[in-house]
Amino acid sequence: MSSGSRLALPRRAGPRRAVLAGLAAVFCIEAVLGEKLCPKMMENYMAAMVLSGVGDTLGYYNGKWEFLMSGPAIHKELAEMGGLGNLSIQGGACQENALKLDPGQPDGWRIPFSPRGGGCGAAMRSMCIGLRFRHPTQLDTLVQVSIESGRMTHHHPTGYLGSLASALFTSFAVNGVPPPAWGKGLMEVLPRAKAYVRDSGFFVEENMAQWHYFEEQWEKYLAERGISDGVSLPTFPPKYGVEERDSFYTSLSYDGWGGSSGHDAPMIAYDALLGAGDSWAELAHRAFFHGGDSDSTATIAACWWGAMHGFRGVSASLYAHLEYRDRLEQVAKDLYRLA
């Protein structure tokens, strides 16, 4: 709400209704002023951070499901465990390139261009950037921060543009932008991102030479789902079960492992969100439990769910004892206050 916005209240509200409406107005106005938190928006921020941890944990499953390259096998094991509602959670490239960072030196936060830097690590950690810079007036900052955060470890367009996609879609999610419009929104932002990378003067030639892949893959995907216009509803094959999704996710990938690159990790998470409707369980089946890099796609998709819906439909057993939950909640509160 801008400082000039007005809250529309009923003209003939009874005393109790008027008081309740007034209290709600105070809560939200104080949130804008940074003094108190508007409950629903705060819940979405908390859910976005906490559920990203839930998605990571479920998709990874102690390393077993992340590297089990068969969606049907994962779903069989899940069914034998009693299904999603019966689960409870107890408490490469990123590490390698992070060790190259030297924040004590000028430009020590930058690493050289890497032909092998197209992985998904940057994409699966950038959603918090979208929570921090969610306002349309902050779009340039979101673009710049997500790119620079991404290429601190993944200095390749396929890698750091994945960071941009995850951050941008998170800002769309928390702002209530309809998901079918997100893909077009990304395509409209890419020229701005390209101009920023070109103007930064850092390994420009190498970046421009590899730029096309990310853009082409997303154009192809949006056309496949019939949502290039940002208005149409997505279309899916008549039969799109576990095996069919495994096959499709593989076809999106760079090297045969769906979700392991910067372009297809947010793409698969997006595909799952589009197909899940208002069902958390369906989102999990599509984004968490497949034969690709499942923890990456799960982390991203679960964050978007939380940003849109809060904890709606999610069993408390999945996050009640999540490791580092308190830290994730504190980060969510801090991000909200800053946003």
C-alpha positions in Angstrom: 0.0 0.0 0.0 1.4 3.4 -0.9 1.3 6.3 1.5 -1.6 7.8 -0.5 -3.7 4.6 -0.5 -7.1 4.6 1.3 -8.8 1.7 2.9 -12.4 1.3 1.7 -14.7 0.6 4.7 -18.5 -0.1 4.6 -20.5 3.0 5.1 -23.0 1.5 7.5 -20.9 -1.0 9.5 -22.0 -1.9 13.0 -19.8 -0.8 15.9 -18.1 -4.2 16.2 -17.4 -4.5 12.5 -16.2 -0.9 12.4 -13.8 -1.6 15.2 -12.5 -4.8 13.6 -12.0 -3.1 10.3 -10.2 -0.3 12.0 -7.9 -2.6 13.8 -7.1 -4.4 10.5 -6.3 -1.1 8.9 -4.0 -0.1 11.8 -2.1 -3.4 11.5 -1.5 -3.0 7.8 -0.7 0.7 8.0 1.8 -0.1 10.8 3.3 -2.8 8.6 4.0 -0.2 5.9 5.6 2.0 8.5 7.8 -0.9 9.7 6.3 -1.0 13.2 4.2 -4.1 13.1 3.5 -6.9 10.7 0.4 -7.5 8.5 -0.5 -11.1 9.5 -1.2 -12.6 6.1 1.8 -11.1 4.3 4.0 -12.1 7.2 2.7 -15.6 7.1 3.6 -15.8 3.4 7.1 -14.6 4.0 7.5 -17.2 6.8 6.0 -20.0 4.7 8.2 -19.1 1.7 11.4 -19.5 3.7 10.3 -22.5 5.8 8.8 -24.4 3.0 11.9 -24.0 0.8 13.7 -25.9 3.6 10.9 -28.5 3.6 11.2 -28.9 -0.2 14.9 -29.3 -0.1 14.7 -31.9 2.6 12.0 -34.0 0.9 13.5 -33.8 -2.5 16.9 -34.7 -1.2 15.8 -37.4 1.3 19.3 -37.8 2.7 20.7 -38.0 -0.9 18.6 -41.0 -1.8 15.9 -39.5 -3.9 18.0 -36.7 -5.4 20.1 -39.2 -7.1 17.4 -41.9 -7.8 16.8 -41.2 -11.5 13.3 -42.8 -11.6 10.2 -40.9 -10.7 8.1 -44.1 -10.5 10.6 -45.7 -8.1 10.5 -42.6 -5.9 6.7 -42.5 -5.9 6.6 -46.2 -5.0 8.8 -45.7 -2.0 6.7 -42.7 -1.0 3.5 -44.7 -1.2 5.1 -47.5 0.9 6.0 -44.9 3.6 2.3 -43.9 3.8 2.3 -40.9 1.4 3.2 -37.3 1.7 0.8 -36.7 4.6 2.5 -39.4 6.7 6.0 -38.0 6.4 7.7 -36.0 9.2 11.0 -34.2 9.0 13.7 -34.3 11.7 16.0 -32.0 12.3 30.0 -29.1 -5.9 30.0 -25.9 -7.7 28.8 -23.6 -5.0 31.4 -24.7 -2.6 34.3 -24.8 -5.1 33.7 -21.3 -6.4 32.8 -19.8 -3.0 36.3 -20.7 -1.9 37.6 -18.4 -4.7 35.8 -15.4 -3.2 38.0 -12.9 -1.3 35.8 -10.2 0.2 38.8 -8.4 1.7 40.1 -7.5 -1.7 38.8 -5.1 -4.3 36.3 -7.0 -6.5 37.0 -10.0 -4.3 33.3 -11.0 -4.6 33.8 -11.7 -8.3 35.0 -14.9 -9.9 36.1 -15.4 -13.6 33.7 -16.6 -16.2 33.2 -20.4 -16.1 32.1 -22.5 -19.1 31.0 -25.0 -16.5 29.0 -22.5 -14.4 25.5 -23.3 -15.7 24.4 -25.4 -12.8 21.3 -24.8 -10.6 22.9 -23.8 -7.3 22.4 -20.1 -7.9 18.8 -20.6 -8.9 17.9 -22.6 -5.8 19.1 -20.0 -3.3 17.9 -16.7 -4.8 14.2 -16.7 -3.9 14.9 -14.5 -0.8 16.1 -11.8 -3.2 12.6 -11.7 -4.6 11.2 -11.3 -1.1 13.6 -8.5 -0.4 13.0 -6.6 -3.6 9.4 -7.4 -4.4 8.1 -3.9 -5.4 7.9 -3.1 -9.2 10.0 0.0 -8.5 12.8 -2.2 -7.3 13.0 -4.3 -10.4 16.4 -3.0 -11.5 17.8 -3.8 -8.1 16.3 -7.3 -8.1 17.9 -7.9 -11.5 21.3 -6.7 -10.5 21.4 -8.4 -7.1 20.2 -11.7 -8.4 22.7 -11.7 -11.3 25.7 -10.7 -9.1 24.6 -13.2 -6.3 24.3 -15.8 -9.0 27.7 -15.3 -10.7 29.5 -15.2 -7.4 29.4 -19.0 -7.8 27.9 -19.6 -11.2 29.5 -17.2 -13.7 27.7 -18.4 -16.8 24.4 -17.0 -18.1 22.6 -20.3 -17.8 23.6 -20.3 -14.1 23.0 -16.7 -13.0 19.9 -16.2 -15.2 18.4 -19.1 -13.2 19.1 -16.9 -10.1 17.2 -14.1 -11.8 14.2 -16.3 -12.7 13.8 -17.7 -9.2 14.1 -14.3 -7.6 11.7 -12.6 -10.1 9.1 -15.4 -9.8 9.2 -15.1 -6.0 8.4 -11.4 -6.3 5.6 -12.2 -8.6 4.3 -14.9 -6.2 4.3 -12.6 -3.1 2.6 -9.8 -5.1 -0.2 -12.1 -6.4 0.7 -12.0 -10.1 -1.1 -15.0 -11.8 1.4 -17.7 -12.5 0.6 -17.9 -16.3 2.0 -14.4 -16.6 5.3 -15.1 -15.0 7.0 -16.6 -18.0 6.2 -13.6 -20.2 7.4 -11.4 -17.3 10.8 -13.1 -17.4 11.2 -12.7 -21.1 10.4 -9.0 -20.8 13.1 -8.6 -18.1 15.9 -10.5 -20.0 16.9 -7.5 -22.2 17.3 -5.4 -19.1 19.5 -8.2 -17.6 21.5 -8.4 -20.8 22.1 -4.7 -20.8 23.3 -4.8 -17.2 25.8 -7.6 -17.8 27.1 -5.8 -20.9 27.5 -2.5 -19.1 29.2 -4.1 -16.1 32.3 -4.7 -18.3 33.2 -8.0 -16.7 33.8 -10.9 -19.1 31.3 -9.4 -21.4 32.4 -11.2 -24.6 32.2 -14.6 -22.9 28.8 -13.9 -21.4 27.3 -12.6 -24.6 28.5 -15.7 -26.5 26.6 -18.0 -24.1 23.5 -15.9 -23.5 21.3 -17.4 -26.1 20.8 -20.9 -24.6 18.8 -19.8 -21.5 16.6 -17.4 -23.5 15.9 -20.0 -26.3 15.0 -22.8 -23.8 12.5 -20.6 -22.0 11.0 -19.4 -25.3 10.5 -23.0 -26.3 9.0 -24.0 -23.0 6.5 -21.2 -22.9 5.4 -22.0 -26.4 5.0 -25.7 -25.4 2.7 -24.7 -22.6 0.9 -22.1 -24.7 1.6 -19.2 -22.3 4.0 -17.0 -24.3 1.3 -14.3 -24.2 1.2 -14.2 -20.4 -2.6 -14.5 -20.5 -3.6 -17.9 -21.7 -3.9 -20.8 -19.3 -1.3 -23.6 -19.7 -2.0 -26.7 -21.7 -0.7 -30.1 -20.6 -0.7 -33.4 -22.4 -3.8 -35.6 -21.8 -1.6 -38.1 -20.0 1.0 -36.4 -17.8 1.8 -38.8 -15.0 5.0 -39.6 -13.3 6.7 -41.4 -16.2 5.6 -38.7 -18.7 6.9 -36.0 -16.4 10.2 -37.7 -16.0 10.5 -37.8 -19.8 9.5 -34.2 -20.2 11.9 -33.0 -17.5 14.7 -34.9 -19.1 13.9 -33.3 -22.5 14.3 -29.8 -20.8 17.7 -30.6 -19.4 21.1 -29.7 -20.7 22.7 -33.1 -20.0 19.9 -35.5 -19.2 19.3 -34.7 -15.5 16.2 -32.6 -15.3 16.5 -29.6 -13.0 20.3 -29.7 -12.6 20.9 -26.5 -14.6 20.0 -22.8 -14.1 17.5 -22.8 -16.9 15.5 -25.9 -16.1 15.5 -25.9 -12.2 13.1 -22.9 -12.1 11.4 -24.2 -15.3 10.4 -27.5 -13.8 9.4 -25.8 -10.5 7.2 -23.5 -12.6 5.7 -26.3 -14.6 4.8 -28.1 -11.4 3.2 -24.9 -9.9 1.2 -24.4 -13.1 -0.1 -27.9 -13.0 -0.7 -28.2 -9.3 -3.5 -25.6 -9.0 -4.4 -25.1 -5.4 -3.1 -28.5 -4.3 0.1 -28.7 -2.2 0.2 -32.5 -2.6 0.1 -32.2 -6.3 2.9 -29.7 -6.3 5.0 -32.1 -4.2 4.3 -35.0 -6.6 5.3 -32.9 -9.6 8.2 -30.9 -8.2 9.7 -32.9 -5.3 9.5 -36.5 -6.4 10.9 -37.1 -9.9 13.9 -38.6 -11.5 15.9 -35.4 -11.9 17.6 -33.0 -9.5 14.6 -33.1 -7.3 15.8 -31.2 -4.2 16.6 -28.2 -6.4 13.2 -28.0 -8.1 11.5 -28.8 -4.7 13.2 -26.0 -2.9 12.2 -23.4 -5.5 8.6 -24.6 -6.0 7.9 -24.9 -2.3 9.1 -21.4 -1.7 6.8 -20.0 -4.4 3.9 -22.0 -2.8 4.6 -20.4 0.5 4.9 -16.9 -1.0 1.5 -17.4 -2.6 -0.5 -19.5 -0.2 1.3 -19.5 3.1 1.1 -22.9 4.8 -2.3 -23.8 3.3 -2.6 -27.5 2.7 0.8 -28.3 4.3 0.8 -30.8 7.1 2.4 -29.3 10.2 4.4 -32.5 10.7 6.5 -31.5 7.6 7.8 -28.3 9.2 7.2 -28.5 13.0 10.7 -30.0 13.6 12.5 -28.7 10.5 16.2 -28.2 11.1 17.0 -24.4 11.3 13.4 -23.5 11.3 13.9 -20.7 13.8 16.7 -19.2 11.6 14.5 -19.4 8.5 11.6 -17.7 10.4 13.9 -14.9 11.6 15.2 -14.3 8.1 11.6 -14.1 6.9 10.8 -11.5 9.5 13.9 -9.5 8.6 13.2 -9.6 4.9 9.6 -8.5 5.5 10.7 -5.5 7.5 13.3 -4.5 4.9 10.9 -5.0 1.9 
